[in-house]
Amino acid sequence: MTTSTNEQPAMQGKVTVDMSISLDGYIAGPNDGPENPLGDGGGRLHKWVYDLASWREQQGLDGGKTNRDSEIVAESTENVGAVVMGRRMFSNGDGPWGDDPFEGHWGDNPPFGVPVFVITHYEREPLEMDGGTTFTFVTDGIEHALKQAKAAAGDQDVEIVGGANTVQQFVAAGLVDEIQLHVSPVILGDGIRLFESLGSEPIELERTRVIDSSDVTHLRFQIT
């Protein structure tokens, strides 16, 4: 019996980070919580996206602007097959879930439309929502969460959507392939920084794209 040598290895997507950020490096303002998920002033970081047609479509809304920014938002989600987030991104909380656990900030029909893996210290049954989003709660670390996400995504990308500590863990562990930042023209001065606690060794990046508009600057990097 012979084995074919023409079989191609299965294609595998990238692991990406895609986030809006202030000029001074914050992704949320201070005093974040379940009722204030982006912190004080943090909503300003996403002002550029709210009127875009592609973002509005993801939220089940009509209308909006169709421009280069809108194209970038559509492009950033079109190949995402699974999402990973931390507990604070999901609920801005910690500790046991309690008898009536919070179901996230996105309502009954979250905009993800793909499996979402939430990294937490506390077990919880999967949460099935409308529109194809199921939140699965992973208690054994980032590597296991990524393994499950890659299995769910197949040959599509896995996106790490936050919060900051979760992104830091994945970057520090060398598990991220690409980072895209949308730099809003604002200095928050306080809040949650994206790139802290990464250790003392430099992390080299290759800049692969810069796109400027009147409301935001889009930067994309490959981690080398």
Buried (B, 14 or more C-beta within 10 A) or exposed (E): EEEEEEEEEEEEBBBBBBBBBBEEBBBBBBEBEEEBBBBBBBBBBBBBBEBBBBBBBBEEEEEBEEBEBBBBBBEBBEBBBBBBBBBBBBBBBEEEBEEEBEBBEBEEBBBBBBBBBBBBEEEBEEBEBEBEBBBBBBEEEBEEBBBBBBEBBEEBBBBBBBBBBBBBBBBBEEBBBBBBBBBBEBEBEEBBBBBEEBEEEEBEBEEEEEBEEEBBBBBBBBBE
